[in-house]
Amino acid sequence: MSEITKVTHIDNVKLSEDKKSVVIIDQTQLPNRMVYLTMDDEKSCYEAILKLQVRGAPAIGIFAGYSMYVLSQKYADLPYDRFAAEFHRQKEYLNSSRPTAVNLSWALNRMESLVRGSAALPVGQIVELLGRECVKIHQEDIAMCRKISEYGLSLLHEGDGVLTHCNAGPLATSRYGTAIGPMLLGKEQGMNFHVFSDETRPLLQGARLTSFELQKAGVDVTLICDNMASIVMKNGWVQACFVGCDRIAANGDFANKIGTSGVAILAKYYGIPFYTLGPTSTVDMNCPDGDHIKIELRDPEEIKEKFYAEPMALKEVKCYNPAFDVTNHELVTGIVTEKGICYPPYSESLKGLFE
């Protein structure tokens, strides 16, 4: 056991001091620049999600809650019917920014449910309640991430090698994160792990964000290209795979950043436990299986041009750029939530989370 290290936590999403704006770390600028953005209008909030300035399913949910509170203050003097109509319009607008991460619609629906359930109250009081609710969403996520980290840490041993894909650390959530949380919590408790971080093409979240978080926290991390996962597994350097999730279907299929299903297939072949970690708000019991998860398609230029000084493919070359893929539940060793670890059959264990 090494000397205990206290991990420094950064607020990646928060309200401004006057509570009239949302402040985020622009994740598109990392790791070279720490840039904070302040926004108080619907277009900038929408674009922050669309452009991945704020990303990660839980962080998007937190941001959505804060955004609706900030926007609602602008029409707090309207009669209830007009207030509720404007709230719904803006909620639907923000919800259209990214279709796959369930936390976005979950947080937006939670805020709108408060509005609908408070019709008898003065609009000014409803806005105050929205302010409390968005803070509550954030506080709940902090507590959830801590519990997920504790359950995930119970699956690891001193000196384990852990492979992760994309980013499910503090920047994508709050405080410890989900898939990265066990390693950060373990570091605080004096445990040592070696993390292999897939770079995660084409947006490089593993390179720009996960390796940044782990390096800053003092966790031993090695950055690898996505197509190097197989060789590090074959070499015996990986004892577990931990990844995040953007939507979990009722049967245990789950969507996560593109490339995750390939990691799961490799882990199955090499006999390595494969876990996804996320809050219960990511579980969509209304979605029967992965075939019903809508997959976001993004700009092909992210493949050909982003991060390059000049294009790496001819202009006329076609590209297919899905943001996520679906990992079949049969490849998943366990699903780690703040309420415990679910094991197969997931149709029963996931349902049990809500009973």
C-alpha positions in Angstrom: 0.0 0.0 0.0 1.4 3.4 -0.9 1.0 6.7 0.9 -2.6 7.9 1.0 -3.2 10.7 -1.6 -6.2 13.1 -1.5 -7.6 13.5 -5.0 -8.4 17.1 -5.9 -11.9 17.5 -7.2 -12.8 20.0 -9.9 -16.3 21.3 -10.5 -16.8 20.7 -14.2 -20.4 21.9 -14.1 -21.8 24.5 -11.7 -24.0 27.6 -11.3 -22.4 31.0 -11.3 -22.3 32.9 -8.0 -25.4 34.9 -8.9 -27.2 31.7 -10.1 -28.1 33.3 -13.4 -25.7 31.3 -15.6 -24.2 27.8 -15.9 -20.4 27.5 -15.8 -18.6 24.6 -17.4 -15.1 23.4 -18.2 -14.9 23.4 -22.0 -13.8 19.8 -22.5 -12.9 20.4 -26.1 -10.0 22.5 -24.9 -8.4 19.9 -22.7 -5.7 18.8 -21.9 -3.8 21.8 -23.1 -6.0 24.6 -21.8 -8.4 24.9 -18.9 -11.1 27.1 -20.3 -14.4 27.9 -18.4 -17.5 28.9 -20.3 -20.4 30.8 -18.9 -23.8 30.6 -20.6 -27.3 31.8 -19.9 -29.2 31.4 -23.2 -30.8 28.3 -24.8 -28.6 28.3 -28.0 -25.3 28.3 -26.1 -26.7 25.6 -23.7 -27.8 23.5 -26.7 -24.4 23.9 -28.5 -22.5 23.1 -25.4 -24.1 19.6 -25.4 -24.0 19.2 -29.2 -20.3 20.3 -29.5 -19.2 18.1 -26.5 -18.1 21.1 -24.5 -20.0 19.3 -21.8 -20.1 15.5 -22.2 -20.6 12.3 -20.3 -24.1 11.1 -19.6 -24.3 12.1 -15.9 -22.6 15.5 -16.5 -25.0 16.2 -19.3 -27.9 15.5 -16.9 -26.5 17.9 -14.3 -25.9 20.5 -16.9 -29.5 20.1 -18.3 -30.9 20.6 -14.8 -28.9 23.8 -14.2 -29.7 25.1 -17.7 -33.4 24.8 -17.3 -33.3 26.6 -14.0 -31.2 29.4 -15.5 -33.5 29.7 -18.6 -36.7 29.6 -16.5 -35.6 32.7 -14.6 -35.9 34.7 -17.8 -39.7 34.2 -18.1 -40.6 34.0 -14.4 -43.0 36.9 -14.8 -45.3 35.0 -17.2 -48.6 33.5 -16.2 -48.3 29.8 -15.4 -49.7 28.5 -18.7 -47.3 30.5 -20.8 -44.4 29.7 -18.4 -45.1 26.0 -18.6 -45.4 26.2 -22.4 -42.1 28.0 -22.8 -40.4 25.6 -20.3 -41.6 22.7 -22.4 -40.4 24.2 -25.6 -36.9 24.8 -24.2 -36.8 21.4 -22.6 -37.6 19.7 -26.0 -35.0 21.9 -27.7 -32.2 20.9 -25.3 -33.4 17.3 -25.5 -32.8 17.2 -29.2 -29.1 18.0 -28.9 -28.0 14.4 -28.3 -30.4 11.4 -28.5 -28.4 8.5 -26.9 -27.6 9.5 -23.4 -30.7 8.8 -21.3 -29.5 11.2 -18.5 -30.3 14.2 -20.6 -34.0 13.3 -21.0 -34.1 12.0 -17.5 -33.0 15.3 -15.9 -35.1 17.4 -18.3 -38.2 15.3 -17.5 -37.5 15.5 -13.8 -37.4 19.3 -14.0 -40.6 19.5 -16.1 -42.4 17.1 -13.7 -41.8 19.6 -11.0 -43.3 22.4 -13.1 -46.4 20.4 -14.0 -46.8 19.3 -10.4 -46.7 22.9 -9.1 -49.4 24.5 -11.2 -51.1 25.9 -8.1 -48.0 27.8 -6.9 -46.9 31.3 -8.0 -44.4 31.0 -10.9 -41.7 32.8 -8.9 -42.0 30.1 -6.3 -41.8 27.4 -9.0 -38.6 28.9 -10.3 -37.2 28.8 -6.7 -38.1 25.1 -6.5 -36.4 24.5 -9.8 -33.2 26.0 -8.4 -33.3 23.6 -5.5 -34.1 20.7 -7.7 -31.1 21.2 -10.1 -28.8 21.4 -7.1 -30.3 18.2 -5.7 -29.7 16.4 -9.0 -26.0 17.4 -8.8 -25.7 16.4 -5.1 -27.4 13.1 -5.8 -24.9 12.4 -8.6 -21.9 13.1 -6.3 -23.3 10.6 -3.7 -24.0 8.1 -6.5 -20.5 8.4 -7.9 -19.0 7.7 -4.5 -21.2 4.6 -4.0 -20.4 3.3 -7.5 -16.7 3.9 -6.9 -16.9 1.9 -3.6 -18.7 -1.0 -5.3 -16.3 -0.9 -8.2 -13.3 -0.9 -5.9 -14.6 -4.1 -4.3 -13.9 -5.8 -7.6 -10.3 -4.9 -7.8 -7.1 -6.0 -6.1 -3.8 -4.2 -5.3 -1.7 -4.0 -8.4 -4.4 -4.9 -10.9 -4.2 -3.7 -14.5 -7.5 -2.1 -15.6 -8.4 -1.2 -19.2 -10.9 1.6 -19.8 -12.4 3.1 -22.9 -13.6 6.7 -23.5 -14.0 8.9 -20.4 -16.1 8.1 -17.4 -14.2 10.1 -14.8 -15.0 13.3 -12.9 -15.2 15.4 -16.1 -18.0 13.2 -17.4 -19.9 13.0 -14.1 -19.1 14.6 -10.7 -16.3 14.1 -8.2 -14.9 10.5 -8.6 -16.8 9.6 -11.7 -18.1 6.1 -12.5 -15.7 3.8 -14.4 -12.7 5.8 -13.3 -14.0 6.3 -9.8 -12.8 3.0 -8.3 -9.2 3.8 -9.3 -9.4 7.4 -7.9 -11.0 6.2 -4.7 -8.4 3.3 -4.4 -5.6 5.8 -4.9 -7.0 7.9 -2.0 -6.9 4.7 0.1 -3.3 3.9 -0.8 -3.9 1.3 -3.4 -2.0 1.0 -6.6 -3.4 0.1 -10.0 -2.1 0.4 -13.6 -4.7 1.8 -16.0 -4.5 1.3 -19.7 -6.5 4.2 -21.3 -7.8 3.6 -24.9 -7.4 6.9 -26.8 -11.0 6.5 -28.1 -11.1 7.6 -31.7 -12.2 9.8 -33.3 -12.7 12.4 -30.5 -9.9 11.1 -28.3 -11.7 11.3 -25.0 -9.4 8.7 -23.5 -6.3 10.5 -24.6 -7.4 14.1 -23.8 -9.6 13.5 -20.7 -9.1 10.1 -19.0 -5.3 10.1 -19.1 -5.4 13.7 -18.0 -7.6 12.9 -15.0 -5.6 9.9 -14.0 -2.2 11.5 -14.4 -3.2 14.6 -12.4 -4.5 12.2 -9.7 -1.2 10.4 -9.5 -2.6 7.1 -10.9 -0.2 5.0 -13.0 -1.7 5.4 -16.5 -0.6 4.3 -19.9 -2.3 5.7 -23.0 -2.8 3.2 -25.9 -4.4 3.4 -29.3 -7.7 1.6 -29.5 -6.3 -1.2 -31.7 -3.7 -2.0 -29.0 -6.2 -3.3 -26.5 -5.8 -6.8 -27.7 -2.1 -7.0 -27.3 -2.1 -5.6 -23.7 -4.8 -8.2 -22.8 -2.8 -11.0 -24.5 0.3 -9.9 -22.5 -1.6 -10.5 -19.3 -1.4 -6.9 -18.2 -5.2 -6.4 -17.8 -7.2 -8.0 -15.0 -10.4 -6.1 -15.5 -12.2 -3.8 -18.0 -14.2 -0.9 -16.6 -16.2 1.3 -18.9 -19.1 3.8 -18.5 -22.5 3.7 -20.1 -24.9 6.2 -21.7 -28.0 4.0 -21.7 -28.7 0.5 -20.3 -31.6 -1.4 -21.7 -33.8 -3.6 -19.5 -32.0 -6.8 -20.7 -28.5 -5.5 -19.8 -27.5 -4.4 -23.3 -25.9 -1.0 -23.1 -24.7 1.9 -25.2 -21.4 3.5 -24.7 -18.8 5.3 -26.7 -18.0 3.7 -30.1 -15.5 0.9 -29.7 -16.8 -0.3 -26.3 -18.3 -3.5 -27.8 -15.0 -4.4 -29.4 -13.3 -4.1 -26.0 -16.0 -6.4 -24.5 -15.5 -9.0 -27.3 -11.7 -9.0 -26.7 -12.2 -9.3 -22.9 -14.5 -12.3 -23.4 -11.9 -14.0 -25.7 -9.1 -13.5 -23.1 -11.2 -14.4 -20.1 -11.1 -10.9 -18.5 -14.0 -9.6 -16.4 -15.8 -6.8 -18.2 -17.9 -4.3 -16.2 -19.9 -1.2 -17.0 -20.4 1.3 -14.3 -23.2 3.9 -14.1 -26.0 5.4 -12.0 -29.5 3.9 -12.0 -30.6 7.0 -13.9 -28.8 5.5 -16.9 -31.0 2.4 -16.8 -33.9 2.7 -19.2 -36.4 0.0 -18.2 -38.7 1.2 -21.0 -36.0 0.1 -23.5 -36.3 -3.7 -23.9 -32.9 -4.2 -25.6 -30.0 -2.7 -27.4 -31.8 -2.8 -30.8 -34.1 -0.1 -29.4 -31.3 2.3 -28.5 -31.0 5.2 -31.0 -27.4 5.7 -32.0 -26.3 9.2 -32.7 -24.5 9.8 -36.0 -21.9 12.6 -36.0 -20.2 14.8 -38.6 -17.9 12.6 -40.8 -15.3 15.4 -40.7 -14.5 14.3 -37.1 -12.8 11.3 -38.7 -11.0 13.0 -41.6 -10.1 16.4 -40.2 -10.5 16.9 -36.5 -7.1 17.2 -34.6 -5.2 17.1 -37.9 -3.3 20.0 -39.4 -4.6 18.9 -42.8 -7.2 16.3 -43.9 -6.1 12.6 -43.6 -8.5 11.4 -46.3 -9.6 12.7 -49.7 -12.6 15.0 -49.5 -14.8 12.6 -51.6 -14.2 9.6 -49.3 -17.3 8.6 -47.5 -17.3 8.2 -43.7 -19.5 6.4 -41.2 -19.3 8.0 -37.8 -21.6 6.6 -35.1 -20.9 8.1 -31.7 -21.9 4.9 -29.8 -22.2 1.2 -30.1 -24.2 -1.3 -28.2 -22.5 -4.1 -26.1 -24.5 -7.3 -25.8 -25.5 -8.2 -22.3 -23.9 -11.7 -22.7 -20.5 -10.0 -22.8 -21.0 -8.2 -19.5 -19.7 -9.7 -16.3 -21.6 -7.2 -14.1 -23.3 -3.8 -14.1 -22.1 -1.6 -11.2 -24.6 1.0 -9.9 -25.0 3.1 -6.7 -27.4 0.5 -5.4 -25.1 -2.5 -5.9 -23.7 -4.8 -8.6 -26.1 -6.5 -10.9 -25.3 -9.9 -12.4 -27.0 -12.0 -15.0 -29.9 -12.5 -15.7 -30.0 -8.7 -16.0 -33.7 -8.7 -16.9 -34.2 -9.7 -13.2 -31.4 -7.9 -11.4 -31.9 -4.6 -13.1 -35.6 -4.7 -12.4 -34.8 -5.4 -8.8 -33.0 -2.0 -8.5 -36.3 -0.2 -8.8 -38.4 -2.5 -6.5 
